[in-house]
Amino acid sequence: MDGSLSILFCLLACLAGPLLWTASSQERRTRAPLPSAADIARLPRDGGLEFNRLVFERSPYLQQHARNPVDWHPWGEKAFELARREQKPVFLSIGYSTCHWCHVMEHESFEDHEVAALINRHFVPVKVDREERPDLDAVYMQVTQAMTGSGGWPMTVILTPDKQPFFAGTYYPKSARHGRKGLLELLPEIAALWRERRADVVKSAAQITDVVREQGRETPAELGPELLQRGREQLAGRYDSELGGFGAAPKFPVPHQLLFLLQAHQRTHDALALRMVEHTLTAMRAGGIYDQIGFGFHRYSTDREWLVPHFEKMLYDQALHVLAYTAAFQVTGNAAYRATAEEVLEYVLRELLDPRGGFHSAEDADSEGEEGRFYLWTHAEVLEALGAEEGELFARVYEITPEGNYREEASGQRDGRSIPHLARALAAWAAELAVEEPALRQRLERSRLALLAVRARRVRPFKDDKILSDWNGLMIAALARAGAAFGEARYVAAARAAAEFALAHLCDENGRLLKRWRGGEAAFAGTLEDYAFLVWGLIELYQADFEVRHLEAALALNGEMLAHFEDEAAGGFFTSADDAEELLFRHKEVYDGALPSGNSVAAWNLLRLARLTGRAELEEHGRRTLAAFGSATRMPSAHTLYLLALDFALGPSFETVVAGDAASPDTQAMLRAFQERFLPHLVLLHRAEGDEPPITRLAPFTLEQESRAGKATAYVCRNYACHAPTTDVAQALRNLDPKSWE
């Protein structure tokens, strides 16, 4: 890079640097509803005087911006054709409907006519819902992190008309604050740079693209059990031994870290691994990050104590938490973990279930223009709802005080409102109050239900009712795993209904997945995560209800993923398909953040499908995927779903077939014996009675594995070498002990 371009690149990078100030509090407001579909259809193509082009979009996030004076375009070739014709750069803004800071930036800037005039005069503005287009989000997030050292939403990227970035950042206010520039200062400077040094900017944008593309290249990984140990040690090094969780404020719960630690405990009997899990799960359930009144987890805790959350609720968080609490119950037998998993599912089935069977995406943090307003309580409100005696008890136990524990955003002062949480265990309260714990629980539960009824009359946060393939895949997995572990048929039934919805409404005529369904329309090509997460859900569903069609669907979608996403040269999978829209580069990710990566889940799926079907080539693809990501070996604690897959690959893993009449009590009892236990290295199949039951088409090795003497019979195999079949449940479980193979 020559000297002048180096200076230009530094200028752009400095302009784009992370802005970490706090925005002023929003005024309370509500959004006017959009017109009816018939009225929208009569609008001119640019939206007319009241709207912009986003009024025609199905995304709730894009619709939120349909009344902005910014002349927004959806992502598409028309916007870039306009940019080329008018020789303007593109102002790209990426966010999602329940993003608090996206709302702040919209209200401060995109609803402001002065800012809008600058954007419209100098740029072609494009708005993207990251949940509909994670492929775009992944590419430009990689750019933003490379240019600024951090990332987040809303994401702000300035592009040439050829989609190459030359400026990137996240949230920007309207005006300068704390010595940093706002949009009123930045936009004219960027426009002048484009006008006066366009050739240099275009050249710099191409170089930025090359640098980011090169940063994404992977080196091969060396795989072995020492990687699992390093991952555990790294998590232990960040473990908050006083308050649970990992690191300091803000605390982001990552349930797949806990799943990994549970498997580490099983492999090595490491007491610390289990203690980290139990401490974290208990602290989160007691904290303000958990909705103590209506259940379900908020996105993350802004403080170290798990007290003050970022209040949005995401479907994927609920699913991953259910998986972690269910596994912890299986390992420990602690009924509190099962209760938490069931409470979260109660929330999901009550608030996020679509009547057609799929699940909505999220609930906002804000209501009436204020974050958290729906969830906060004053001491007086609790007493009014419950009466003096029960109200004082509930307020005392859940720390709802006259002065409050919640600090108002703008002033930083307590305003008399509280976030319900449990600073002490109920057993300790029962002892102090000299009452039996079950009686105390009953009283508090009656009060909780009364407060839930009162809260239902408040203005609810906005619900994003789009149905996403990948997040529904996670919820199918969670429901199926919980249903199997707890013996709860209603959870399995809900998982089945969601799977049927996805296969009917989120698949095209060629068997390819689509990303999003809303209002009767499915749209956008599915990404790697859609295939990987839905296959995960279908695998769990098969092992919960043993309907062969679910395993068949998993194999079919897995085949489409291999055909269209695999990097045949270097291993692993790209985020976008080989026939999808061409972006700056084909992104490939293995980092397991709030959501596990598609590559980690794909590798795990491939290994388990190989064991379920006996297809060795699937295992080869899975191992090749793990070996493709040297970056995972440098910081294994940031790749814990990847470590789950590696743990399965290292084994020993077991293929277990239960043969017998599905309706007979002994078959159900034997299947339940495996399902209710924490057996992460096990794949479980059911072979029905008959000469050639359907499972034998997909798993031919089951053909000869028939029931004995009319009784349910277990075949416990390791690398397809099997113990003698047994009709005794206890013996079948003993056959899982690695020592029994020595």
N, C-alpha and C positions, 0 to 999 in steps of 0.2 A: 504494500500500500504506500503510495507516494506521500510526501510531506503534507501537501495541501489537503489531501483526502484524509490523512490521519487527524489533522486538526478538525476537519468537518465531522469525522466520526466521533471524536471526543466531544465536540459541541453538542451533537445529537444525543450522545449517551448522557451528558450532563443534564440536558434539558429533560431527559426521560427518567432521571433518577427517582428512586422511591420517595414518595411523599407520605410522611407518617403523622401528619397532624390530625386533630379531631375536628370534625365538622360541627358547626353550630346546630342546635336542635331544630328539626323541621317544625313548621307550623302544622297544626292538626288539620287534616283534610281528608276527603274521600274522593275517589275517582268517579266521575260520571260514567254510567254504563254506556257501552257502545250501542249504536242503533241495531235494529233487527237485521237479519241476513238479507231480507228483501230490500230494506232501505240501503244497506251497504252496496248491494248489487247495482243500485241506481246512481251511485256516486261516480264522478269522473275518475279517470285512471290515476290521477295524482292525488286523489282523496278530497279534492275540493277545498273550500275555504276553511272548514273546521278541522279537517284531518290531513294526515300525510299518507303515503302509500302503505304504511304498516296496518292501516285499518282493514286491509284485505287479507292479512295473514292469520293463521290459526294459532300461532304461538301466544300464550298469555303474556309472556314478557314483551314481545313485539307489540301486542295490542295495548299494553300499558303506555307505550310511547306514541300511540296513534294520534293523540291530540297535541303533541309537542309542536312548537313552531319550527323546530329543526325539520328540514325537508328530507326525512329519512327514506332510504331505500332498503328493501331486504337484500341480502347477499344474492348476487346473480349477475349474469353477463350484461344485462341491461345497464346496471349501475356502472360497470367498468367501461362499457361502450360510451356512456355519457362522459365519464372522466377523460377518456381518450379524445373524444370530440371537443370537449371544452378545455382540454389540457390542464385539468385540475388534479391534485392529489385526492386520495380517498381518506376520509376520516372514519375509521372503523372502530366501533364500540361494541364490546362483547360482554354480556352479563347473563343474568337469569332472574326469573320472576320473584324469587323469595330472597334476593340479595339486598340486604339493608343498605349497603353503601352504594349500590346501583340506584336505589330510590333517592338517596341523598344527592347524588350527582345529577339525577334527573331533575329533582326539584330545584336545586341551586342553579343549574346551568342549562339543561335541555328544555326546561319550561321558561327560561329567561329569554326575552326577545332580543336583548343586546348580544348575548352569546350566540343565539340561533342565527342572528344576522351575520355574524362573523363566519360561522361554520358554513352557512348557505352561500356566502359570497365567495369564499376561497376554496371550498372543498366539495366533494360529493360525499354526503354522509351515509354510512351503511351501518345498520344495526343487526346483530346476530345473537340468537339465543344459544348459549353454549351447550345447553342440554339437548337441543335439536341437532346441532352441528359440532359434536365433540372433536371431529377431525380438524375443522378449522381452528377451534379453540386450542387444540394441542399444538398445532404448528405455530400459531402466533404467541402462545404462552411460552414456547421455547425461545422465540425471538425476544420477548419481553424480559425473560429471565436472563438471557445472554447480554442484553443491553443495559439492564438496570441492576442485576443481581438479586431481584426478587420478582414476585408476581402476585396476581390476585384479581379480583373482580370488583368493580367494572374494569375491564382492560381497554386501554386506549392505544391504538396503533395507527400511524399514518403511513399510507401505502402509495407507491406510484400507480399509475393506471394499469401497470402490468402485475399488480398484486405484490410487489416487493416492498418490504418495510424499510423506512428510514427514520422512524421515531416510534418509541414505545414507552408506555407507562401504565399506571393503574388509575386510581381516583385522582381527579383534579377538581378543586373548587372553582367558583366563578372568578374570584379575585385573589391576588397574592395574599399569603398568610404565613406568618412566622418566617419572613425572609425568603420564602419560596414562591415561585410564580404560579398564578392561576391561569385559567383559559383566556381571560381578557388580555393577558400579557403574552402568553405562549402562542396563541393562534396567529396574531399578526407577525410574530417573529418567524414562525414556520412558513407562513405564506410568503414572506419576503425572501426567505432562503430558497424556496421553490422558484420564485419569480426571478431572482437575481443569479442563482448558482445552480440552475436546474440540472445541467449536464453533470456537475459534480455530485449533486444529490442522487441522481439516477445511478451513477457509477458506484457511489457509496452504498446504495441500497442493494445493488448486485453483490458487492463484496460482503455486506452483512449477511445476505442470504447464503453465500458460499461458506462463511464462517460458521453459521448456525447449522447448516447441513453437515459440515465436517464434524462438528461437535457431537452430532447424533450417531456417529459411527461407533460400533461396538468391537471389543476384542473378545476372543473366546474365554470362557470361564473354566477354571479347574474346580471340579466338584468333589466333595468329600464330606464326611461327618464333622470335620473341624470347622466348616462353614456354619453349621448349626450351632456349634459351641460359641463361635465368635458373635453370632447374632444374639444369643442369650446373654453373653457378657456385655455387649454394647447396651442392651436394654437394661441390664442390672446397673450399669454405670449411670444411666439417666433416671433410674427409679427414684421416686419421691417416697422415701421410707416413712415419712411422717403422715402424708396426706393421700398417698396413692397416686397412680398414674406415672407419667414419665415427663421429665423436664419441669420448667417453671411456667408462669403465666405467659400467654394463654395456654390452656391445656386442651389439646385435641384428642378425644378418644379415638383409638384405632383398634377396633375389636379383633382384627386379624393378627395383631401383635399378641393378644391374649390367647387366641387359638394356637398360635405357634408355641407360646410358653407352655400351654397345656400338653402339647405333643412333646416338647422338650422334657417336661416332667415325666411323662410316660416312658420316654426313651431312657432317661438317665436317673430317674427317681430324685431329681434335684428339688429339694424342699424350697429353696428360694424362688424358683420358677413358679411354683404353685402359690407361694405366699404373695408374690407380686400380682398374680391374677386375682386372688381372692380379695386382697386389700383394695385393688382398683375397682373391682366390680361392686364391692360393698360401699365404697366411698361415692361412686357415681350414683348409685341407687338412692343414697341418702341426701345427695346434694341438690342444689337448685338447677343443675343441668337436667335433672329428671323432673318431669311435670308431676308433682305429687298429687294434684287434683284430678287430672284427666289422663295421666300416664303418657308414656312415650318420652324419647330423649330429644332434647334440643341439640343444636349443631355442635357447639363447643362451649367451654367455660372461659370467660374472659379473665378469670383470676385463678390463682393456684389452689384455692379452697373448694373448687367445684360449685361455688355459690351463684355467681352471676353469669348466666349463659348468654350466648347469642341465640335469640329465641326461636329462630326458624327450625322447623322440623322437616327432615328429609326422609323419604321412603327408604333410601339405601341405608341410612344410619339405623333405622328401626330393624331392618333385616339383619344387618351385621351384628347388632347388639343381641338380637334373639339367638343367633348362632353361638355367640360367645357365652351367654348365660345358660343356654341349653347344654353346651359342652361342659361348663363348670358344674352344673347339676349332675351330669353323668359321672364326672370324675369324683366329686365329693359327696354326693347325696344330700347336699344342703338344700332344703326345700325353699329357701329364700331365693335362690337363683332360678328355680323353676317358676316361682311366683312372679318374679320380675319378667321373665320371658313371656309368661302368659298375660301379664298386664300390658306389655308392649303390643302383643298381638291383639288384645282387646281394643287398644287405641287404633291400631291400623284397620281392623275390621269394622270399627265404628265410624271412623272419620275419613279413611282413604280408599275404601273399597268402592269401585264403580259398580253400578247395578249389573253390568254386563260380565263382571268377573275379574277384570283387571284392576290394577291399583293406581291411584293418582300419585303425582310426583312429590308434592310438598305442601306445607303450610308456611305462610310468611311469618317473619319476626314481628311485623308491624301491624297495628290496627289503629284506625283513626289517626294515621300519620305519625304514630309514636311506637317505637320498639318496645315490646314487652307489655304494653298496656293491658292486653287481654289476660295476662297471667298473674298480675300483681294484686295484692290485697292489703287494705288497711285493717288495723285492729278493729275499728268500728264496724267495717263491713262484715267481718267474721262474726262479731257478736250479734249484729242485726240478723244475719242469716241463721244462726244456730241457737240464739238465746244466750243468756249470761253464763250459765254453768258449762254447757257443752262448748260454747264459744271460747271461754277462757281456757278450757282444757286443750282444745285444738290449737289455739294460738300459742299456748305455752309449749306444747310438744313440737310444733312446727316453726317456732321462732318468729311468730308474727307479732311485732311489738308496736306500741304507740308511735315511737320515733321512726320505725321502719329500718330495713337493712339495705334498701335499694337507693342508689345515688342517682339523682336526675342528671341526664347527659350533659346539658349545657352548664349548669352551675356546679356540678360535682357534689351537691349537698343532698343529704337524706331528705325525702319529701313525705315521710309517713307511710310509704308503701313497702310491702315486704314480699320477698320470694319465699314461699313455703319450702322448708328443708328440715332435715332431721340432724341436728347437731349431736344427738345421743341416740343410741339404740333403744328400741321400744322396751327391751328387757330391763334396761337401766331405769327408764321412766316408770315401768310397772313396780319395780322395787322401791323407788322413791315415793310413789303414790300409794304404796301398800295395797295394790290390787293385783289380781291375776292377769298375766299378759294376754291370754285369749279374750278376757272381758274388755281389757283396754283396747285391743285391736277392733273388737266389734263396735265399741263406741266411736272410735276414730273413723271407722269405715262408714258408719251412718252419717257422720258429719261430712266426710269427703263427698259422699253422694249428694248431700244437700247443697254443698258448695258447688259441685259440678252442675247441678240444676240451676243455681243462681248464675253461674258463669255462662251458661248456655244462652242467657238473655242478653249478654253483652254483644257488641259488634265483633264478629269473629275476624281473625286475620284472613287475608286472601288465600284461597286454595288454588294451587296450580293443578288443574284436573287433566293435564295431558298424561297419557299412558306410554311409558318408555319401555322398550324391549329389555334393555339391560337391567334396569332397576327392578322390573317385574321378575326377571330371572332370579335376582337375589332374594326377593320376597318369596318366590316359589320354593327356593332352596331352604329358606328359614322355616316356612310353614311345614314343609315336608319333614325336615329334620326334627322340628319340635313335635310334630304329630307322631312320628315314629318313636321318638325317645319317651314321650309322655303317654303313649297309647291313646291319643286324642284324635278320633276319626274326623272331627270337624275341621281341624287344621289341615289334614290331608285333603279333605274335600275342597277347602278353599284354595289350596295349591293346585289341585286338579282343575278347578274352574278357571283359575288364572292362566294355566298352561293352555287350556282349550281356547281361551280368548286370544292368547298370543299366536297360537298356531293358525287360528282362523282369520284374525284381523291384522296381524303384523307380518304375515308372509305373503309374498306376491305369487303369481301363478306359476313361477319357476322354482318355487321353494326357497327363494332368497328373502332374508329378513329386511324389514323396514324399521326405521328408528322410532317413529312416534305415531300414535293414534290420538286423535281428538275430534270430537264432533262428527264422527262418522267417516273421517278421512285419515288414512295412513299415508305417511310421507317420509322422504329422505332415506337414502340407502343406509342399510345397517352397517355399523362399524364393528371392529373386532370385539369390543366389549359386549355388543348385543348378542353375537354368536356365543362367545365364551360364557357369559353369565347365564344365558337362557339354557345352554347345554348343561351347565352346573345344576340349575334348577331341575331340569328333566332327569338328570342322574339321581338326584336326591329323591325326586318324586317316584321314580321306578323303585328305589330301595325302600320306599314307604308303602306303596300299594301294589307293587309287582305287576302292574299292567304293562305288558310287553310293548304296547304302542308308544309308551313314553321313552323307553330305551331306544326304540326304533327311530323316533323323532330326534332324539339326542344324536344318534349316529348320522342321520341325514344332515342335520345342521352342522355337525362337526365336519362332515365331508365337504360341505359348501365352504366352510372356513378354510380348510386345507387347500381347496382349489383356488380360492380367490384372495387369500390374505398372506399365505406363507411366503417368507423370503427364502426362496429355494437356493440362493447363492450362499447366504450367510447364516441361515437358521432363524427361528423366531417368526413373528407375525407383524405385519404392518397394521396400523390403525385403520386405514382405508383399503378398500378392495382394489384389485387390479383394473377394474373397469369403472371406478368411481371418478368423480371430478378430479382433474389434475390440479394439485396444489403446488406450493413452492417445492415441496419434497414429500416423500412418503414417510410419515412419522412412525417411529417404532419405540415403544416405551415398556419398561419393566418395573419402574418405581411403583411401589404399593403405598399410595397416599391414603386419603380419606376413603377412596375406593381402591380396591386392589386392581392391579394392572390386568389388561386383557391377556398379556403374554403369560403371567403367572397362573391365571385361572385356566388358560388354554392348555398349558403344560400339565397341570394337575388333572384336567379332564381327560387328556389323551392317555395319561398313565392309568387312570381308573377305567376308562373305556377299554383299554387293552386287556386289563385283568377281567373285566366283565364279559368280554367276548372271545378272548383268546387270540386276538389279532395282534401279532407281534409288531407289525409295521406301525401301529398306532403308538406303541411304546417307543419305537425308534424316533418318531416325530416328537414325542414328549421329551425324551432325553436330549435330542438335538436342540430343542427350544431352550432347555435349561442351560445347555452348554454355550448358547449364543450370546450370553449377556455377562461379560466380564465386569460391568459396572456393578452388578449385584454383589459381587464378591468383595468389592471395596468397602461397602457399607451394608452388610447383610441385614442389620436391624431396620433398615428402610425398605426392605424387600421381604416382609415376613410371610406373605402368601406364596411368594417364590420359595421360601424356606419350607413351607408346608408341602409343596410339591416335591422339593428335593428330599424331604424326610420320607415321603411315600416312596420315592424312587430308590432310596437307599435300603428301604425295607427293614425287616422282613414284612412282606405283605401277604395277605391270605385271600384266596378265592373260596368262598363258602357257598355251597348250594344246599338248600333245604328242599327235599323232594317230598311231595305229599299232597293230599287233597286240600285245596286252599280253604275250604269251608270247615275243615275238621279242627276241633279244639287243640289237638296235639300239634298240628302244623302251625297254627297261630301262636301257640305257646313257645314253640322252638324259634320261630321267626322273631317273636318279641324278645326272647332271651338275648339275641344278638343286637336287636335294634335299640334296646334300652341302655346298652353299655357304651362307653366311650371306646370305640375301636377304629381309630383313624386309618389304620393300615388294612382294613377289611373291606372287601366288596362282597355284597350279599345278593344272591339270586334265588328265585323260587322256581322249581321245576314242577309243573302241574302233573297230574296223573295222565297216563295215555302213552301211546307208542311214540308220537312225534308232537309234543306240545309246542306252542309258538316260540318259546324261548330257545328251543334247539336250533331254530333258523339263525338266530343272532349269536348264539353261544353253542356251537356244535359239540363242545366237550361235555355238555350236560346230557347228551343223548342217552348215554348208558347209566346216568346217575339216577336210578329209580328208587322209589321207596321200598323198604323191606318189610315184609309181613304185614302190609297194609298200614304201617305206622310211619309217621313223619321221620325222615332220615336225613341226617346232616353229613355232608361230604366237606370236610375241612382240608383245603389244599394249599400248598405253598409252592409257587412256581409250577403249578399244575401237577405236582406230585402230591398225592392225597393220603391222609390217614385212612384207616379202615372206616367205612361208613358206620354210623352209630344212630340208634334211636333214643339214646339217653342224652338229655339236654346237658347235664353236668359234664359228661364225658366230651360232648361236642365243644364246650367252652374250654375244657382242659386242653383240647387239641390246639388251641390258639397259643398256648405257652410255648415260646421258642425252645425251651428245654425239652419239650416232648419230641422234638425233631432231632435231638442229638443221638 
